[in-house]
Every structure is written in C-alpha cells, then in structure tokens.
Amino acid sequence: MIRAPGFWRRGFPSPLARALAPLGAVYGAAAGARLARPAPRAELPVIVVGGLTLGGDGKTPTALALAALLRELGEAPAFSTRGYGGAAGRPPFRVDPERHTAAEAGDEALLLARSAPTFAGVDRLAAARVAQAAGASVLILDDGLHSRRIDADLALVVVDAGHGAGNGLCPPAGPLRAPLLRQLAIVDAVVVIGAGAAGDAIAALARSSGKPVFRAAVRPDPEAARRLAGAPVLAFAGIARPEKFFATLEETGARLVGRRAFPDHHRFSRRDLFALDRQARTLGARLVTTEKDAARCPGVGSVLPIVIRFQQEEALRAALAGALTAAA
C-alpha cells in the first residue's frame, strides 16, 4: 500500500486538496450512500469498531481493549476482520497465529488472534455464524463500519486526536472514509485517542449531536518499556502513521538514534530487513518495531506492544452491557 500524502493531514485544504475536492465529493457521495444502506443482522450481538479516516486511527488496539472489557462482563468475545492478501477472497476461517502468516490472514488478524478467537474473511455475516458455532457470545468487528456487511448493536468510530479529520475531505483530496457528519450520524459513540485540538473539535461536534464521547490514551507495555529505557534504538514501522509509534517509543525513555517509516502494511523484503540490520549494527542500536509489523517479519528485532486505556471505563462498560442487553 502507498503512504498517505502529507497534505491530507493538514487542518485545512491545501491548493492541491482543493483541486482534487470535486473527485473527493464524488467519493464521499458514494461512501455516504453506502452508510445509509441497510445491513443484515447476526444472531449474536455485534460491536463494530470503525476508523474515521483511511488508516491509523487506532481501531485494532481499541478492539483489543473492548474485548478485555467484555471478558470482565462475563462474555466470550470473538473478532471478525476482513484480512489482507489471501484472506480477502476466502470464506471466513479461524486464524491460527501459530500456523497462518500475515500474507495468509493479515497482520491485524494475527494480532487479534492472540487475544481471542478471530475469523478472517469478507463475509462478516458468515463469520458471525462461524464464531457463534465456536462458542462466541459477542462479535467485535475490527473495521466493518463503512462496508455495511453486517448491522451493529453498538457502533463506535475511533478518532486520533492529533489527526482528527485531517483536512476534512474524502479521497483523493483527503483522508476521510466518508463525509464527517455522515459518519457521526450512524455511530452510537465516538472514541477519541490521545490529546489534540483536532480530536477536541470532533468530540465537541459529536456531543452537540447527542453522541457520547469516550477518551482514551495509548500506553506502551510497562515491561517492554522498562527493557527499552535508555537503550539506543533504530525504530521501524510500516503502519498508517509511523510517527505515532516513534512518539510512543520515545515515551519509554529509549534513545531513538534512527527511524525508518514504510508504507502501511508494507511487505518487508529480505533486502529491507538486511538494510535495517546493517543500519542498526552501524548505529550500535537495537531494532524495535510494532506488533503489526512483527507479524510481517517475525523474529526481526524487538517489539513494543501498546495498549489502550479508557478514561471513562465504567461508562464504556455500561454502554457495552446495555448493547448486549438490548440485543438479547
């Protein structure tokens, strides 16, 4: 996948974005119409986690955090993800992180599967049936808000507070998956991760339309952070917003002596890995990457896991419980 252009991230449309705005309006109209499309219901409760933009909002760590809350409520959650590569064209299948590769299932699927039963495939309704037969009491869709392949009992949209809605336009002019107001209209609540004026603006807009807002923060795994504190590090990441990972890594106290950013879902070649190893040796540094990237290049360097911490955890737990009760 290609890297998102820099002008998407500005808080206002650049001249190039304005030139592309008519194409963005066409994209937005089609995406908005799809959001209004009715979706089939599953036989078990469904929680959908969507991202406001085309990548990097924090959907997967949010889905993992929600699964933990659901387990505390006595539920048996499972995940449904579209997957990448070979998974996209197959009937839904249960992901085995010990057997499947990122090329077969997708990096997010491998990460999710280490937490709860995970089913990859485009047909979300079929995935719900398979998950229920496997013993799941609730299904969490990592993404799936915009495809409308299955209806949600609770629909959440995740916002990166530092990025927000970018320049407020749809592709190719901007990063929004659909017009902002159309997205907010179909969700039950908004999750804002981190701090930033862009996120505050969307939170205020959501509250003005009666949508609850849950604040959250990204935190590095404490044990991994302890091991990295003070160490010279060459960081590399092939995610939508590598700078977020680099900033989190710096929070551990690691000394970033180098950083390499690759496109989202980048498939690392032997040449890439050889170059990274050589650069790390030259710098006398430790290679460190994200959990998602580690799924695509297992055994290369150290991994810095991250977790999402909700500020209004009790309120979110109540929202989850309410959705489950209403779906019963």
C-alpha positions as CSV (number, residue, x, y, z in Angstrom):
1,M,0.0,0.0,0.0
2,I,1.1,3.6,-0.6
3,R,1.7,6.1,2.1
4,A,-1.0,8.8,2.6
5,P,0.1,12.1,1.2
6,G,1.1,14.8,3.6
7,F,-1.4,17.3,2.5
8,W,-4.2,15.1,3.8
9,R,-3.1,15.7,7.4
10,R,-3.3,19.5,7.4
11,G,-6.2,21.0,9.3
12,F,-7.3,22.9,6.2
13,P,-7.4,22.0,2.4
14,S,-4.2,22.8,0.6
15,P,-4.4,24.1,-3.0
16,L,-3.8,20.6,-4.3
17,A,-6.6,19.3,-2.0
18,R,-9.0,22.0,-3.3
19,A,-8.2,21.0,-6.9
20,L,-9.0,17.3,-6.0
21,A,-12.1,18.2,-4.0
22,P,-14.6,17.5,-6.8
23,L,-13.3,14.0,-7.0
24,G,-13.4,13.7,-3.2
25,A,-17.0,14.9,-3.3
26,V,-17.9,12.0,-5.7
27,Y,-16.1,9.5,-3.5
28,G,-17.8,11.0,-0.4
29,A,-21.3,10.8,-2.0
30,A,-20.8,7.1,-2.8
31,A,-19.4,6.4,0.6
32,G,-22.2,8.3,2.3
33,A,-24.9,6.4,0.3
34,R,-23.3,3.1,1.3
35,L,-23.5,4.1,5.0
36,A,-27.3,4.5,4.6
37,R,-27.6,1.0,3.1
38,P,-29.5,-1.5,5.4
39,A,-27.3,-4.3,6.7
40,P,-28.3,-7.8,7.7
41,R,-28.5,-8.8,11.4
42,A,-26.4,-11.5,13.0
43,E,-27.8,-14.0,15.6
44,L,-25.3,-12.8,18.2
45,P,-24.6,-9.3,19.4
46,V,-22.2,-7.3,17.2
47,I,-19.9,-4.4,18.1
48,V,-18.4,-2.5,15.2
49,V,-15.2,-0.5,15.6
50,G,-14.6,1.8,12.7
51,G,-12.0,4.4,11.8
52,L,-12.8,8.0,10.8
53,T,-10.0,8.0,8.2
54,L,-8.3,5.6,5.9
55,G,-5.8,4.4,8.5
56,G,-4.0,5.0,11.7
57,D,-6.9,5.9,13.9
58,G,-6.3,3.1,16.4
59,K,-9.1,0.6,15.5
60,T,-7.2,-2.6,16.3
61,P,-5.9,-1.6,19.8
62,T,-9.4,-0.3,20.6
63,A,-11.0,-3.6,19.5
64,L,-8.5,-5.5,21.8
65,A,-9.3,-3.2,24.7
66,L,-13.1,-3.7,24.2
67,A,-12.6,-7.5,24.2
68,A,-10.9,-7.2,27.6
69,L,-13.8,-5.2,29.0
70,L,-16.3,-7.8,27.6
71,R,-14.5,-10.6,29.2
72,E,-14.8,-8.7,32.5
73,L,-18.5,-8.7,31.9
74,G,-18.5,-12.5,31.6
75,E,-18.7,-12.6,27.8
76,A,-16.8,-14.7,25.3
77,P,-15.8,-12.2,22.6
78,A,-14.5,-13.1,19.1
79,F,-13.2,-10.9,16.4
80,S,-14.1,-10.6,12.7
81,T,-11.7,-8.9,10.4
82,R,-11.6,-8.6,6.6
83,G,-7.9,-9.6,6.5
84,Y,-5.5,-8.9,3.7
85,G,-4.0,-10.8,0.9
86,G,-5.2,-14.4,0.8
87,A,-7.8,-13.9,3.5
88,A,-9.8,-11.4,1.5
89,G,-11.1,-13.8,-1.1
90,R,-11.7,-16.8,1.1
91,P,-14.7,-17.9,3.1
92,P,-14.3,-16.9,6.8
93,F,-11.7,-19.0,8.6
94,R,-10.4,-19.1,12.1
95,V,-6.9,-17.5,12.3
96,D,-4.2,-19.6,13.9
97,P,-1.2,-17.3,14.8
98,E,1.0,-20.4,15.1
99,R,0.1,-21.6,11.6
100,H,-1.0,-18.7,9.5
101,T,1.2,-15.9,8.1
102,A,0.4,-12.3,7.6
103,A,0.2,-12.9,3.9
104,E,-2.5,-15.6,4.5
105,A,-4.5,-13.8,7.2
106,G,-3.4,-10.2,7.6
107,D,-1.2,-8.6,10.3
108,E,-4.2,-7.3,12.3
109,A,-5.8,-10.8,12.2
110,L,-2.7,-12.4,13.7
111,L,-2.6,-9.7,16.4
112,L,-6.2,-10.1,17.3
113,A,-6.0,-13.9,17.3
114,R,-3.5,-13.8,20.2
115,S,-6.3,-12.3,22.3
116,A,-9.5,-14.0,21.3
117,P,-10.8,-16.3,18.5
118,T,-10.5,-14.4,15.3
119,F,-12.2,-15.1,11.9
120,A,-10.9,-13.5,8.7
121,G,-12.9,-13.0,5.6
122,V,-15.0,-10.5,3.7
123,D,-18.4,-12.2,4.5
124,R,-19.0,-10.8,8.0
125,L,-22.4,-12.5,8.4
126,A,-20.8,-15.9,7.7
127,A,-18.0,-15.0,10.1
128,A,-20.7,-14.3,12.8
129,R,-22.2,-17.7,12.3
130,V,-18.9,-19.5,12.5
131,A,-17.9,-17.5,15.6
132,Q,-21.2,-18.3,17.3
133,A,-20.8,-22.0,16.5
134,A,-17.3,-21.8,18.0
135,G,-18.8,-20.5,21.3
136,A,-18.6,-16.7,21.0
137,S,-21.2,-14.7,22.8
138,V,-20.4,-11.4,21.1
139,L,-18.6,-10.5,17.9
140,I,-16.3,-7.5,17.5
141,L,-15.7,-6.2,14.0
142,D,-12.3,-4.6,13.6
143,D,-13.3,-2.3,10.8
144,G,-16.6,-3.0,9.0
145,L,-18.4,0.2,9.9
146,H,-18.3,1.5,6.3
147,S,-18.9,-1.7,4.4
148,R,-22.3,-2.3,5.9
149,R,-22.0,-6.0,5.5
150,I,-23.5,-6.6,9.0
151,D,-25.6,-4.4,11.3
152,A,-24.2,-3.4,14.7
153,D,-25.7,-3.4,18.1
154,L,-23.1,-0.9,19.1
155,A,-21.1,1.1,16.5
156,L,-18.1,3.1,17.6
157,V,-15.8,5.3,15.5
158,V,-12.2,5.9,16.6
159,V,-10.5,9.2,16.2
160,D,-6.8,10.0,16.6
161,A,-6.9,13.3,18.5
162,G,-3.7,14.5,16.8
163,H,-5.1,13.9,13.3
164,G,-8.8,14.3,13.7
165,A,-10.5,14.5,10.3
166,G,-7.3,15.7,8.6
167,N,-8.2,18.4,6.0
168,G,-11.9,17.3,6.2
169,L,-12.1,15.9,2.7
170,C,-12.5,12.5,1.1
171,P,-10.0,10.7,-1.2
172,P,-8.2,11.6,-3.2
173,A,-8.4,15.1,-1.7
174,G,-8.3,14.0,1.9
175,P,-8.3,11.0,4.4
176,L,-12.0,10.7,5.4
177,R,-13.7,7.4,4.7
178,A,-17.0,9.3,4.2
179,P,-18.1,12.8,5.0
180,L,-17.6,13.5,8.7
181,L,-21.3,14.3,9.5
182,R,-22.5,11.2,7.7
183,Q,-20.1,9.1,9.7
184,L,-21.1,10.6,13.0
185,A,-24.8,10.1,12.2
186,I,-24.5,6.3,12.0
187,V,-22.4,5.6,15.1
188,D,-23.5,5.3,18.7
189,A,-20.4,6.7,20.3
190,V,-17.0,8.2,19.5
191,V,-13.7,7.1,21.0
192,V,-11.0,9.8,20.9
193,I,-7.5,8.5,21.4
194,G,-4.8,10.9,22.7
195,A,-4.9,14.7,23.1
196,G,-5.1,17.4,20.4
197,A,-7.3,20.2,19.1
198,A,-8.3,18.2,16.1
199,G,-9.8,15.5,18.4
200,D,-11.4,18.0,20.7
201,A,-13.2,19.6,17.7
202,I,-14.7,16.2,16.7
203,A,-15.6,15.4,20.3
204,A,-17.5,18.7,20.6
205,L,-19.3,18.0,17.3
206,A,-20.2,14.5,18.5
207,R,-21.5,15.8,21.8
208,S,-23.6,18.5,20.1
209,S,-25.4,15.8,18.2
210,G,-26.0,13.7,21.3
211,K,-23.3,11.2,20.9
212,P,-21.3,10.1,23.9
213,V,-17.5,10.5,23.7
214,F,-15.0,8.2,25.4
215,R,-11.5,9.4,25.9
216,A,-8.6,7.0,25.7
217,A,-4.8,7.0,25.7
218,V,-2.1,4.8,24.1
219,R,0.3,3.4,26.6
220,P,3.4,1.2,25.9
221,D,3.5,-2.2,27.6
222,P,5.2,-1.5,31.0
223,E,7.6,-4.4,30.9
224,A,8.7,-3.8,27.4
225,A,9.1,-0.1,28.2
226,R,11.3,-0.9,31.1
227,R,13.6,-3.0,28.9
228,L,14.0,-0.2,26.4
229,A,14.6,2.7,28.8
230,G,17.9,4.3,27.9
231,A,18.7,1.9,25.1
232,P,19.8,3.2,21.7
233,V,17.1,2.2,19.2
234,L,16.6,2.1,15.5
235,A,12.8,2.1,15.1
236,F,11.0,1.0,12.0
237,A,7.3,0.7,11.2
238,G,5.0,0.1,8.2
239,I,1.8,1.4,9.6
240,A,-0.5,4.2,8.6
241,R,1.1,6.7,10.9
242,P,4.6,5.6,11.9
243,E,5.2,8.9,13.8
244,K,2.7,7.8,16.4
245,F,4.8,4.7,17.1
246,F,8.0,6.7,17.2
247,A,6.5,9.1,19.8
248,T,5.3,6.2,21.9
249,L,8.7,4.6,21.8
250,E,10.3,7.8,23.0
251,E,7.9,7.8,25.9
252,T,9.6,4.7,27.2
253,G,12.9,6.6,27.6
254,A,14.5,4.8,24.6
255,R,17.1,6.8,22.6
256,L,15.9,6.9,19.0
257,V,19.1,7.1,17.0
258,G,17.3,6.3,13.8
259,R,13.8,5.8,12.4
260,R,12.5,4.2,9.2
261,A,9.0,4.6,8.0
262,F,7.5,2.3,5.4
263,P,4.0,2.3,3.8
264,D,1.1,0.8,5.6
265,H,1.0,-3.0,5.6
266,H,4.4,-3.0,3.8
267,R,5.7,-6.4,3.0
268,F,9.2,-6.5,4.1
269,S,11.7,-8.0,1.7
270,R,14.9,-9.7,2.5
271,R,16.6,-6.6,1.2
272,D,14.6,-4.3,3.6
273,L,15.5,-6.5,6.5
274,F,19.2,-6.8,5.6
275,A,19.4,-3.0,5.3
276,L,17.7,-2.5,8.6
277,D,20.0,-4.9,10.3
278,R,23.1,-3.3,8.8
279,Q,21.9,0.2,9.8
280,A,21.3,-1.0,13.3
281,R,24.7,-2.6,13.6
282,T,26.3,0.6,12.2
283,L,24.5,2.7,14.8
284,G,25.1,0.3,17.6
285,A,21.3,0.2,18.2
286,R,18.5,-2.3,18.8
287,L,15.9,-2.8,16.1
288,V,12.4,-2.1,17.5
289,T,9.1,-2.3,15.7
290,T,5.3,-2.6,16.2
291,E,3.3,-5.7,16.9
292,K,1.7,-5.4,13.5
293,D,5.0,-5.1,11.7
294,A,6.4,-8.0,13.7
295,A,3.6,-10.2,12.2
296,R,5.1,-9.5,8.8
297,C,8.7,-10.0,9.8
298,P,8.7,-12.4,12.7
299,G,11.8,-12.7,14.7
300,V,13.3,-9.4,13.5
301,G,14.2,-7.1,16.3
302,S,12.3,-6.3,19.5
303,V,8.6,-5.5,19.7
304,L,6.9,-2.7,21.7
305,P,3.3,-3.7,22.4
306,I,0.9,-0.9,23.2
307,V,-2.5,-0.9,25.0
308,I,-5.5,1.4,25.1
309,R,-6.6,2.8,28.4
310,F,-10.0,4.3,28.6
311,Q,-10.6,7.3,30.9
312,Q,-14.3,6.7,31.3
313,E,-14.0,2.9,31.6
314,E,-17.1,2.4,33.8
315,A,-19.3,4.4,31.4
316,L,-18.0,2.4,28.4
317,R,-18.5,-0.8,30.3
318,A,-22.1,0.3,30.9
319,A,-22.6,1.1,27.2
320,L,-21.3,-2.4,26.3
321,A,-23.6,-4.0,28.8
322,G,-26.6,-2.0,27.6
323,A,-25.9,-3.0,24.0
324,L,-25.7,-6.7,24.9
325,T,-29.0,-6.5,26.9
326,A,-30.8,-4.7,24.1
327,A,-29.6,-7.4,21.6
328,A,-30.8,-10.3,23.8
